[in-house]
Amino acid sequence: MRAILSDTVKHRYTPPMSLTTFLGDLNFAVMLLRRDMLSRYAGNMAGIVHAYLAPFSTLALYAVIFSFIFGGRIVGETSDITYAVYLCSGLVLWLVVAEVLPRSAGLFMEFSQILRQRNQRIRGIFLFLFLLNAQLFLFFFASLLILHGLNVVVFDLAGFSIAVLLMPLAALYLVLMGIILAFGATFLPDLRSLMPVLLQIGFWGSPITYSTHIVPPHWQTVYGILMYLNPFYAILKIFQGLMTTGSFPALAICIHALVWFILIAAVATIITRRFSAEVSDLV
């Protein structure tokens, strides 16, 4: 009986993070990212160029269609470029969300062979998810700079620079959400099939392609409550405010973002400590 308990404790024990361990996990994550890039674009004539063209073409199409063809406007603004800036600054976040969160839901299944090994390297897999987020953000921000140079969207460059500096925090925020989804999909496999529906609700339920001013007055109170329950709302407003006007939004929005960040970080930490040792038995 004592031997069984000893084996269980050893199985559940996770050694503390050291610099050597972190560097090993980081090297492992870089290897996974490199392998992911090669497999994603293998056989593609455009190769790695596609990784840069896809974000650029997506943002350009949204800006042209919604701003210049449909004539979207921000209340109090007459320029169509202002709306294009507002739209693209929100899309930068959401397009990364749409790419990463569905993949996060299937993360443990994707790396099931690695997780079944004795040295499962789960922290390396989470670091890979962070690097994937950072890579996507870099591609989209690079695309925005090109659009700025072409005068399709004209950002406040000071605010744009601050948004770039906040990119690691945004990537970490999405990784924490991804960790929750990865464990959630392990216990609730149907969550993976629900991701397209949840993303559609999140996209149209967030002020990305429209301004909050278009919400009818009698729905403003309900809409305000729903936005405070929306984990993407505050970070969207921060990105949009920085790139459109070069200023942070109201203090309440910043507090809202901080509260959601702390809450999601706490849940992700608790879930990881509780279930990381059991992942290899569940995938």
Backbone bond lengths (Angstrom), bond angles and torsions (degrees), N, CA, C in turn:
res aa  C-N    CA-C-N  psi(-1)  N-CA   C-N-CA  omega(-1)  CA-C   N-CA-C  phi
1 M - - - 1.467 - - 1.526 110.50 -
2 R 1.325 116.82 -43.50 1.459 121.16 179.41 1.521 110.95 -62.80
3 A 1.339 116.37 -37.71 1.468 120.28 179.50 1.524 111.02 -65.21
4 I 1.348 116.37 -39.40 1.462 120.33 178.87 1.519 110.71 -64.19
5 L 1.344 116.82 -44.75 1.456 120.41 179.11 1.519 111.15 -63.88
6 S 1.338 116.09 -37.71 1.454 120.23 178.88 1.521 111.19 -63.84
7 D 1.349 116.49 -42.34 1.460 120.29 178.61 1.524 111.44 -64.29
8 T 1.356 115.57 -38.31 1.465 120.07 179.72 1.515 110.88 -64.62
9 V 1.336 116.69 -43.71 1.456 120.61 179.33 1.520 110.61 -62.40
10 K 1.360 115.79 -42.50 1.461 118.56 179.21 1.514 111.44 -63.68
11 H 1.339 116.26 -37.55 1.457 120.13 -178.66 1.520 111.70 -66.68
12 R 1.345 116.08 -35.26 1.457 120.38 -176.26 1.530 112.19 -88.83
13 Y 1.330 117.00 -12.97 1.459 118.82 -176.02 1.521 110.33 -75.15
14 T 1.307 116.22 128.70 1.451 121.95 176.52 1.519 108.06 -112.49
15 P 1.330 117.97 118.33 1.459 119.84 -177.26 1.515 111.20 -63.63
16 P 1.335 116.64 148.15 1.469 118.99 -179.78 1.526 110.97 -64.19
17 M 1.324 114.55 153.27 1.460 121.14 -179.44 1.518 109.71 -72.77
18 S 1.313 116.57 126.52 1.455 123.06 174.00 1.515 108.15 -119.31
19 L 1.337 116.34 169.58 1.459 119.94 -179.63 1.525 110.56 -62.28
20 T 1.338 115.94 -41.50 1.465 119.21 179.65 1.515 111.15 -63.73
21 T 1.335 116.18 -42.17 1.466 120.51 178.68 1.517 110.71 -64.40
22 F 1.343 115.95 -43.22 1.461 119.72 179.96 1.520 111.26 -62.26
23 L 1.332 117.07 -44.67 1.461 120.08 -179.97 1.522 111.05 -64.15
24 G 1.350 116.36 -37.05 1.462 119.21 176.39 1.519 111.80 -65.02
25 D 1.342 116.33 -42.91 1.468 120.14 177.95 1.529 111.23 -66.38
26 L 1.339 116.81 -37.73 1.464 120.39 178.90 1.527 110.73 -65.04
27 N 1.332 116.45 -43.40 1.465 120.31 177.24 1.526 111.07 -61.33
28 F 1.329 115.72 -39.56 1.462 121.32 177.55 1.527 110.48 -64.58
29 A 1.349 116.93 -41.81 1.466 121.35 179.66 1.527 111.08 -65.26
30 V 1.323 117.42 -40.33 1.471 120.89 178.04 1.522 110.03 -63.68
31 M 1.341 116.55 -39.27 1.459 120.17 177.50 1.528 110.83 -62.87
32 L 1.337 116.78 -41.89 1.462 120.01 177.77 1.524 111.43 -63.82
33 L 1.349 116.87 -41.05 1.457 120.34 179.81 1.530 110.78 -64.93
34 R 1.344 116.11 -42.13 1.460 119.15 178.94 1.522 110.48 -63.06
35 R 1.322 116.39 -43.66 1.469 120.52 179.24 1.523 110.76 -64.32
36 D 1.340 116.53 -37.17 1.463 120.57 179.09 1.523 110.69 -65.28
37 M 1.327 116.69 -43.01 1.464 120.62 179.25 1.523 110.89 -63.03
38 L 1.325 116.78 -43.46 1.459 120.50 -178.44 1.521 111.76 -65.66
39 S 1.345 115.93 -42.00 1.463 119.00 -178.56 1.523 111.74 -71.91
40 R 1.341 116.85 -33.49 1.457 119.97 -178.23 1.520 112.00 -68.42
41 Y 1.327 116.51 -37.82 1.459 119.60 -175.06 1.524 113.61 -109.45
42 A 1.340 116.68 11.54 1.456 119.38 176.89 1.526 109.73 -66.18
43 G 1.322 116.92 134.46 1.458 121.34 -179.85 1.506 114.22 81.35
44 N 1.331 117.15 -4.04 1.466 121.26 178.36 1.528 108.87 -88.10
45 M 1.324 117.18 122.76 1.468 121.03 -176.52 1.525 111.43 -59.05
46 A 1.325 116.00 -35.34 1.461 119.09 179.82 1.516 111.80 -75.74
47 G 1.343 115.69 -20.36 1.456 119.89 178.43 1.511 112.73 59.18
48 I 1.331 115.03 -137.44 1.457 120.55 -175.78 1.525 112.09 -67.09
49 V 1.350 117.42 -20.19 1.469 120.35 178.41 1.524 110.27 -58.97
50 H 1.335 116.30 -32.22 1.457 120.84 179.51 1.518 111.22 -59.77
51 A 1.330 116.67 -33.38 1.465 120.29 -179.92 1.517 111.42 -62.74
52 Y 1.331 117.38 -29.41 1.458 121.48 178.79 1.523 112.05 -90.40
53 L 1.319 117.12 -34.75 1.457 120.45 -177.87 1.523 112.46 -71.95
54 A 1.334 117.06 -36.48 1.468 119.81 -178.14 1.524 112.67 -61.28
55 P 1.349 120.51 -49.84 1.474 119.16 176.94 1.519 112.73 -61.68
56 F 1.340 116.50 -41.05 1.463 120.23 -178.92 1.526 111.02 -62.72
57 S 1.334 116.61 -47.97 1.465 119.97 -177.77 1.530 111.46 -65.80
58 T 1.336 117.25 -37.22 1.467 120.57 179.39 1.523 110.89 -63.41
59 L 1.330 117.18 -50.04 1.458 120.69 -179.69 1.525 111.27 -64.63
60 A 1.327 116.76 -40.55 1.468 120.05 -179.93 1.526 111.03 -63.30
61 L 1.335 117.06 -42.79 1.465 120.29 -179.82 1.518 111.57 -64.28
62 Y 1.329 117.32 -45.05 1.467 120.36 178.51 1.528 110.36 -60.83
63 A 1.331 116.61 -44.02 1.466 120.02 -177.92 1.520 111.10 -63.88
64 V 1.324 117.36 -44.44 1.466 120.92 -177.49 1.532 111.21 -69.35
65 I 1.353 116.46 -45.45 1.469 119.75 -175.10 1.528 111.92 -69.58
66 F 1.340 116.21 -51.45 1.461 119.02 -174.45 1.523 112.42 -77.06
67 S 1.315 117.35 -33.95 1.458 119.24 -174.46 1.522 112.94 -92.61
68 F 1.329 117.24 -50.40 1.466 120.08 -172.78 1.530 113.34 -90.01
69 I 1.345 118.24 -30.27 1.469 120.64 -179.84 1.526 110.91 -91.87
70 F 1.359 117.03 -52.77 1.457 120.03 179.40 1.524 112.35 -77.99
71 G 1.324 117.16 -15.33 1.467 120.42 174.98 1.513 114.06 72.27
72 G 1.326 117.49 39.30 1.458 120.50 178.28 1.524 111.43 -64.63
73 R 1.307 115.80 144.04 1.464 120.94 -178.96 1.522 110.01 -138.38
74 I 1.316 115.18 152.01 1.456 122.70 170.20 1.521 107.91 -93.02
75 V 1.331 117.12 137.92 1.464 121.20 -178.97 1.528 109.62 -57.62
76 G 1.314 116.16 128.24 1.457 121.83 -178.92 1.511 114.34 89.31
77 E 1.337 117.65 -5.60 1.454 122.43 179.39 1.527 109.52 -115.98
78 T 1.322 116.04 140.03 1.459 120.06 178.86 1.527 112.53 -104.39
79 S 1.323 117.54 -13.89 1.461 121.21 -176.57 1.518 110.62 -82.63
80 D 1.347 116.35 135.08 1.456 119.82 176.26 1.522 111.25 -74.08
81 I 1.337 117.49 -22.32 1.468 120.41 178.82 1.518 110.53 -67.59
82 T 1.341 117.94 -34.96 1.469 120.62 178.92 1.519 110.82 -60.13
83 Y 1.324 116.73 -41.85 1.459 119.48 178.34 1.519 110.50 -67.43
84 A 1.324 118.31 -37.32 1.464 121.33 178.14 1.519 110.75 -61.43
85 V 1.341 116.74 -39.10 1.461 120.96 177.45 1.523 110.34 -64.71
86 Y 1.326 116.01 -47.34 1.464 121.73 178.66 1.525 110.82 -57.61
87 L 1.312 116.04 -44.94 1.464 121.78 -178.18 1.527 111.11 -65.36
88 C 1.315 116.70 -50.64 1.467 120.30 -175.35 1.529 112.26 -67.94
89 S 1.328 117.30 -34.46 1.460 119.39 178.89 1.526 111.72 -66.43
90 G 1.326 117.35 -32.03 1.465 119.83 173.86 1.512 112.57 -76.70
91 L 1.338 115.68 -36.08 1.470 119.98 -179.45 1.521 112.15 -66.17
92 V 1.336 117.69 -31.67 1.466 120.41 178.49 1.520 110.48 -54.06
93 L 1.332 115.69 -45.93 1.461 119.30 178.35 1.520 111.15 -70.58
94 W 1.332 116.36 -47.51 1.460 118.56 -170.59 1.519 112.94 -69.05
95 L 1.313 118.59 -35.75 1.460 120.38 179.60 1.527 111.13 -66.85
96 V 1.327 116.91 -32.33 1.474 119.61 173.32 1.520 109.78 -68.95
97 V 1.330 116.71 -42.14 1.470 120.84 176.76 1.524 110.96 -57.50
98 A 1.336 116.49 -47.07 1.460 121.11 -177.47 1.524 112.36 -65.67
99 E 1.323 117.15 -24.85 1.461 120.94 178.79 1.520 112.03 -85.03
100 V 1.338 116.21 -40.77 1.465 120.55 -168.50 1.525 113.22 -90.28
101 L 1.328 118.56 -42.74 1.468 119.09 -173.48 1.535 113.11 -64.87
102 P 1.348 120.17 -43.25 1.466 117.34 175.25 1.524 112.43 -60.60
103 R 1.317 116.20 -36.80 1.464 118.70 178.01 1.517 111.12 -68.62
104 S 1.327 116.16 -34.99 1.469 119.86 178.16 1.519 111.25 -61.83
105 A 1.340 116.35 -36.80 1.463 119.89 -179.78 1.528 111.39 -62.60
106 G 1.320 117.57 -28.55 1.462 120.82 178.23 1.514 113.30 -107.02
107 L 1.342 116.51 18.52 1.469 121.13 -173.37 1.525 112.54 -61.62
108 F 1.328 116.80 -45.70 1.465 119.20 -176.84 1.525 111.97 -70.95
109 M 1.316 116.60 -32.34 1.466 119.16 175.50 1.524 110.29 -69.03
110 E 1.323 117.18 -37.93 1.462 121.49 -179.87 1.521 111.39 -62.92
111 F 1.334 116.22 -38.47 1.456 120.80 -177.98 1.532 111.53 -110.86
112 S 1.316 116.22 33.51 1.471 120.55 -176.85 1.529 112.53 -60.81
113 Q 1.331 117.37 -38.39 1.464 119.92 -179.43 1.517 111.49 -64.12
114 I 1.340 116.24 -38.23 1.466 119.93 177.99 1.522 110.64 -68.30
115 L 1.337 116.28 -40.92 1.464 120.54 -176.83 1.525 111.96 -69.32
116 R 1.326 117.57 -24.41 1.465 120.05 179.70 1.521 112.55 -79.33
117 Q 1.317 116.77 -11.54 1.451 119.75 178.37 1.522 109.71 -74.30
118 R 1.321 114.64 160.94 1.469 119.23 -177.33 1.536 110.32 -62.91
119 N 1.329 116.49 -43.82 1.462 121.05 175.81 1.526 107.22 -96.20
120 Q 1.322 116.64 85.35 1.457 121.70 -165.62 1.524 114.05 -72.54
121 R 1.318 120.03 -19.28 1.464 124.17 174.32 1.525 112.27 57.74
122 I 1.318 117.52 41.69 1.462 119.76 -177.74 1.524 111.11 -66.34
123 R 1.335 116.69 -32.99 1.466 118.65 177.69 1.533 111.02 -66.79
124 G 1.323 115.96 -34.39 1.458 119.46 176.05 1.517 111.89 -64.51
125 I 1.323 116.36 -35.69 1.469 120.57 178.15 1.525 110.28 -67.58
126 F 1.327 116.84 -39.41 1.467 119.61 177.32 1.539 110.78 -67.96
127 L 1.329 117.18 -35.97 1.463 120.02 175.29 1.529 110.91 -65.20
128 F 1.340 116.32 -37.58 1.460 120.23 174.74 1.528 110.28 -58.80
129 L 1.328 116.82 -41.94 1.461 120.47 179.40 1.525 110.72 -63.06
130 F 1.335 116.46 -38.60 1.469 119.77 176.99 1.524 110.88 -64.74
131 L 1.336 117.26 -45.18 1.458 120.36 179.65 1.525 111.45 -63.68
132 L 1.332 116.47 -36.45 1.460 120.35 177.01 1.525 110.39 -63.22
133 N 1.337 116.73 -43.82 1.466 120.96 176.10 1.517 111.23 -59.70
134 A 1.341 115.96 -48.80 1.465 120.53 -178.12 1.527 111.37 -61.59
135 Q 1.324 116.40 -40.14 1.465 120.74 178.90 1.532 110.83 -61.84
136 L 1.325 116.70 -45.80 1.457 120.15 -179.93 1.524 111.55 -64.13
137 F 1.339 116.48 -42.40 1.461 119.57 177.10 1.522 111.01 -60.11
138 L 1.338 117.71 -42.43 1.459 121.11 179.81 1.519 110.98 -62.28
139 F 1.343 116.98 -42.93 1.457 120.58 178.71 1.530 110.94 -60.43
140 F 1.331 116.61 -44.29 1.462 120.02 -177.72 1.535 111.73 -70.65
141 F 1.331 117.05 -40.22 1.462 118.61 178.00 1.522 110.82 -66.12
142 A 1.337 117.26 -36.96 1.466 120.02 175.76 1.523 110.31 -62.82
143 S 1.328 116.86 -39.23 1.461 120.95 177.73 1.530 110.83 -63.84
144 L 1.335 116.47 -40.13 1.466 119.99 178.62 1.526 111.28 -62.72
145 L 1.324 116.71 -38.46 1.459 119.44 178.42 1.530 111.06 -63.54
146 I 1.333 116.52 -39.41 1.465 119.91 177.82 1.530 109.93 -64.28
147 L 1.339 117.08 -44.82 1.465 120.90 178.55 1.523 111.09 -62.67
148 H 1.336 116.07 -35.66 1.465 120.05 176.57 1.525 110.21 -63.85
149 G 1.328 116.31 -43.45 1.455 120.25 178.72 1.518 112.75 -63.80
150 L 1.353 116.54 -29.04 1.462 121.06 179.04 1.530 112.32 -88.65
151 N 1.338 116.74 1.73 1.471 122.78 -179.81 1.525 113.12 63.09
152 V 1.333 116.57 21.77 1.465 119.75 172.92 1.521 109.09 -75.81
153 V 1.313 116.18 -44.79 1.459 122.09 170.63 1.528 107.34 -129.63
154 V 1.321 116.77 133.73 1.462 120.89 -177.64 1.517 108.16 -117.26
155 F 1.342 115.94 104.41 1.455 121.43 -175.69 1.516 111.36 -87.07
156 D 1.324 114.34 160.07 1.457 119.96 164.55 1.527 105.98 -75.74
157 L 1.333 117.07 111.45 1.463 120.42 -170.63 1.529 112.19 -65.83
158 A 1.337 117.89 -32.90 1.467 119.94 177.47 1.530 109.93 -65.52
159 G 1.339 116.05 -45.94 1.464 119.57 177.60 1.513 112.10 -65.74
160 F 1.329 116.68 -37.25 1.464 121.31 177.24 1.526 110.24 -60.83
161 S 1.343 116.54 -41.62 1.467 120.57 179.87 1.524 111.27 -63.99
162 I 1.335 116.95 -39.79 1.467 120.07 177.83 1.520 110.08 -66.06
163 A 1.340 117.20 -39.64 1.464 120.84 177.92 1.525 111.01 -61.14
164 V 1.335 116.64 -39.36 1.467 120.16 177.24 1.527 110.17 -63.56
165 L 1.331 117.25 -40.17 1.462 120.54 179.11 1.534 111.63 -66.33
166 L 1.332 116.60 -28.75 1.464 120.83 178.12 1.527 112.59 -82.39
167 M 1.328 116.58 -5.45 1.464 121.35 -177.22 1.532 113.00 -55.79
168 P 1.355 120.81 -44.51 1.471 118.87 178.46 1.522 113.52 -59.54
169 L 1.338 117.31 -36.92 1.461 120.23 177.83 1.525 110.95 -66.85
170 A 1.344 116.50 -40.84 1.464 119.63 177.19 1.524 110.72 -64.09
171 A 1.335 116.86 -40.20 1.462 120.60 177.88 1.521 110.93 -64.21
172 L 1.340 116.77 -42.03 1.470 120.28 178.45 1.519 110.76 -64.11
173 Y 1.325 116.76 -39.92 1.467 121.15 178.73 1.526 110.84 -58.88
174 L 1.336 116.49 -44.59 1.463 120.08 179.47 1.524 111.59 -70.12
175 V 1.329 117.71 -32.13 1.467 120.48 176.49 1.533 110.07 -64.69
176 L 1.321 116.70 -42.90 1.467 119.98 178.95 1.525 110.81 -62.01
177 M 1.335 116.53 -40.96 1.461 119.61 175.44 1.528 110.31 -65.12
178 G 1.337 115.81 -38.63 1.461 120.15 178.50 1.515 112.64 -63.45
179 I 1.326 117.22 -36.99 1.462 121.05 178.33 1.526 110.28 -63.10
180 I 1.332 116.15 -43.76 1.465 120.25 178.35 1.524 110.55 -61.82
181 L 1.327 116.61 -42.99 1.466 120.70 179.16 1.529 111.43 -66.06
182 A 1.327 116.86 -38.73 1.467 120.22 -179.21 1.523 110.72 -61.87
183 F 1.323 117.35 -46.93 1.465 120.42 178.16 1.524 110.59 -69.94
184 G 1.354 116.56 -38.52 1.461 119.26 -179.99 1.515 112.36 -62.26
185 A 1.348 116.65 -41.59 1.461 120.20 -179.84 1.524 111.94 -70.19
186 T 1.329 117.17 -22.45 1.467 120.21 176.74 1.518 110.85 -67.63
187 F 1.330 116.35 -39.16 1.467 120.68 -179.76 1.532 111.72 -91.20
188 L 1.342 117.21 -25.74 1.465 122.00 179.22 1.527 108.37 -125.89
189 P 1.328 119.35 81.79 1.468 122.02 -175.23 1.527 113.63 -57.22
190 D 1.346 117.39 -27.38 1.468 119.85 179.82 1.528 112.53 -64.38
191 L 1.323 116.81 -15.27 1.454 120.16 -179.55 1.523 111.18 -61.61
192 R 1.332 116.80 -33.95 1.465 119.88 179.48 1.522 111.75 -63.83
193 S 1.310 116.92 -40.83 1.474 119.90 179.98 1.523 111.70 -73.56
194 L 1.326 117.92 -19.94 1.469 121.25 178.91 1.521 112.87 -85.12
195 M 1.325 117.84 -12.06 1.464 120.50 -174.95 1.524 113.57 -57.86
196 P 1.358 120.77 -43.73 1.481 118.85 178.22 1.527 113.00 -58.60
197 V 1.337 116.52 -38.73 1.467 120.24 179.27 1.527 110.34 -67.88
198 L 1.339 116.48 -44.45 1.467 120.35 -179.99 1.523 111.38 -63.30
199 L 1.330 116.80 -37.10 1.460 119.99 179.22 1.528 111.32 -68.51
200 Q 1.328 117.48 -38.05 1.458 120.17 176.84 1.521 110.79 -63.56
201 I 1.332 116.22 -42.86 1.464 119.92 177.53 1.516 110.25 -62.70
202 G 1.335 116.40 -43.36 1.456 120.49 -179.86 1.514 112.94 -64.38
203 F 1.342 115.90 -39.64 1.471 119.64 -178.14 1.527 111.24 -65.97
204 W 1.328 116.94 -52.80 1.463 119.86 -176.91 1.522 112.20 -78.94
205 G 1.324 116.88 -16.40 1.457 119.68 176.48 1.515 113.16 -88.04
206 S 1.331 117.39 -2.33 1.460 121.86 178.84 1.529 109.54 -113.86
207 P 1.325 117.90 148.05 1.483 120.86 -177.94 1.527 111.57 -76.77
208 I 1.336 115.97 76.75 1.466 121.01 179.48 1.519 109.84 -105.83
209 T 1.326 116.75 -57.14 1.466 120.78 -179.57 1.527 112.09 -92.19
210 Y 1.325 117.19 -2.38 1.462 120.25 179.34 1.524 109.00 -140.51
211 S 1.305 115.66 161.07 1.458 121.80 176.78 1.528 109.63 -94.42
212 T 1.311 116.45 150.54 1.470 120.47 179.85 1.523 111.88 -64.04
213 H 1.337 117.86 -16.73 1.457 120.51 -178.73 1.527 112.82 -69.50
214 I 1.336 117.75 -19.63 1.465 119.08 -177.84 1.523 112.05 -81.38
215 V 1.340 117.10 -9.63 1.460 119.67 177.70 1.525 108.55 -67.13
216 P 1.344 119.03 129.10 1.472 121.49 -179.38 1.526 111.74 -55.19
217 P 1.332 116.99 145.14 1.471 120.35 -176.48 1.523 113.90 -54.07
218 H 1.359 117.65 -38.41 1.461 119.21 -176.84 1.528 112.04 -74.33
219 W 1.351 117.95 -8.11 1.462 121.55 176.36 1.526 112.44 -106.01
220 Q 1.330 117.16 -2.64 1.462 120.06 -174.51 1.527 112.35 -61.42
221 T 1.330 116.91 -41.28 1.473 119.71 -179.03 1.521 111.22 -65.11
222 V 1.333 116.37 -47.21 1.465 120.24 178.89 1.524 110.44 -63.27
223 Y 1.344 115.39 -43.12 1.464 119.50 -179.99 1.530 110.63 -62.76
224 G 1.327 117.58 -40.63 1.462 120.81 178.20 1.514 112.08 -60.66
225 I 1.343 116.87 -41.39 1.471 120.43 178.23 1.522 110.67 -64.57
226 L 1.341 116.17 -43.79 1.464 120.27 179.37 1.525 111.31 -62.45
227 M 1.330 117.61 -36.72 1.465 119.85 -179.95 1.521 111.58 -69.05
228 Y 1.320 117.72 -32.24 1.459 118.67 176.75 1.521 111.70 -73.16
229 L 1.332 116.79 -17.48 1.462 121.09 173.58 1.530 111.58 -91.95
230 N 1.324 116.56 -3.09 1.456 122.50 -178.99 1.533 109.09 -91.50
231 P 1.332 119.03 115.57 1.474 120.06 -176.76 1.513 114.28 -69.82
232 F 1.340 118.32 -10.45 1.459 121.23 -179.57 1.526 112.58 -100.18
233 Y 1.314 117.25 -13.08 1.472 120.28 -171.14 1.531 112.01 -60.91
234 A 1.321 117.39 -51.69 1.461 120.55 -173.59 1.527 111.63 -65.08
235 I 1.324 117.45 -42.83 1.458 119.41 -178.83 1.522 110.81 -68.54
236 L 1.341 117.01 -33.20 1.467 120.13 173.73 1.521 110.97 -61.70
237 K 1.319 117.23 -45.85 1.459 121.18 -178.82 1.527 111.08 -64.62
238 I 1.331 116.88 -34.92 1.462 119.93 178.10 1.529 110.30 -65.84
239 F 1.335 116.75 -48.16 1.468 120.80 178.79 1.531 110.47 -61.06
240 Q 1.324 116.54 -46.09 1.464 119.94 -177.71 1.520 111.86 -65.22
241 G 1.333 116.39 -40.88 1.459 119.82 179.51 1.519 112.20 -65.14
242 L 1.331 116.65 -43.13 1.461 120.13 -178.92 1.522 111.63 -64.04
243 M 1.325 116.84 -46.03 1.460 119.32 -173.58 1.529 113.10 -80.77
244 T 1.327 116.75 -27.60 1.470 119.61 -177.58 1.520 111.78 -84.25
245 T 1.330 116.68 -48.04 1.467 120.27 -176.17 1.521 113.71 -116.95
246 G 1.333 117.18 -7.17 1.465 119.87 -179.72 1.510 114.14 77.10
247 S 1.330 117.59 19.30 1.469 120.75 -177.66 1.525 110.40 -134.32
248 F 1.333 115.28 152.73 1.450 120.21 173.77 1.527 109.40 -72.02
249 P 1.336 117.20 150.25 1.466 119.40 175.14 1.520 111.05 -71.85
250 A 1.316 115.92 -173.07 1.471 121.16 -177.52 1.526 110.90 -59.66
251 L 1.334 114.49 157.13 1.465 120.87 -179.21 1.520 111.33 -58.03
252 A 1.332 117.53 -34.98 1.470 120.91 -179.78 1.527 111.43 -60.84
253 I 1.340 116.65 -36.77 1.460 120.46 178.94 1.525 110.40 -67.34
254 C 1.334 116.83 -42.37 1.468 120.79 178.59 1.527 111.17 -63.40
255 I 1.328 116.54 -40.95 1.473 120.37 177.48 1.526 110.02 -65.27
256 H 1.328 115.69 -40.36 1.461 120.95 177.58 1.531 110.53 -58.19
257 A 1.333 116.94 -45.49 1.467 120.97 178.60 1.521 111.15 -63.41
258 L 1.331 117.27 -41.72 1.461 121.35 -178.92 1.523 111.41 -65.57
259 V 1.335 116.53 -41.18 1.474 120.13 179.63 1.523 110.53 -63.05
260 W 1.335 117.37 -45.49 1.458 120.51 178.68 1.526 111.20 -63.11
261 F 1.331 116.67 -39.40 1.467 120.76 179.74 1.530 110.32 -62.21
262 I 1.323 116.70 -47.61 1.468 120.75 -179.30 1.524 110.82 -64.41
263 L 1.334 116.65 -41.90 1.460 120.74 -178.97 1.528 111.11 -63.20
264 I 1.326 116.91 -48.30 1.464 120.48 -178.49 1.520 110.69 -67.56
265 A 1.342 117.67 -37.79 1.460 120.53 177.57 1.527 111.04 -63.07
266 A 1.337 116.49 -40.55 1.468 119.96 179.64 1.526 111.25 -65.28
267 V 1.330 116.52 -45.05 1.469 120.00 179.74 1.522 110.59 -64.14
268 A 1.333 117.65 -43.86 1.465 120.88 179.92 1.518 111.41 -62.87
269 T 1.345 117.25 -39.35 1.466 121.05 179.40 1.517 111.25 -65.97
270 I 1.324 117.25 -45.10 1.461 121.40 -179.28 1.526 110.75 -63.04
271 I 1.333 116.17 -45.78 1.465 120.48 -178.81 1.529 110.85 -64.15
272 T 1.322 116.39 -41.96 1.466 119.81 -178.98 1.521 110.97 -63.65
273 R 1.327 117.15 -45.72 1.466 120.23 -179.97 1.526 111.88 -65.42
274 R 1.323 115.89 -33.44 1.464 118.80 -176.20 1.526 112.72 -80.26
275 F 1.334 117.72 -38.11 1.464 119.12 -168.57 1.530 115.51 -117.42
276 S 1.342 119.11 -4.59 1.469 119.34 -175.30 1.524 111.90 -61.13
277 A 1.322 117.67 -35.19 1.466 119.76 -179.60 1.526 112.55 -72.28
278 E 1.337 117.16 -16.65 1.463 120.21 -177.06 1.525 113.12 -98.55
279 V 1.337 116.16 -6.57 1.471 119.30 -176.10 1.520 111.65 -58.80
280 S 1.329 116.62 -41.39 1.469 119.56 -177.45 1.511 112.27 -61.96
281 D 1.332 118.71 -24.63 1.461 121.38 179.17 1.520 112.34 -86.97
282 L 1.347 116.76 -11.81 1.467 119.77 -173.54 1.526 113.26 -105.65
283 V 1.332 117.50 -21.26 1.470 119.42 -178.34 1.531 111.07 -93.52
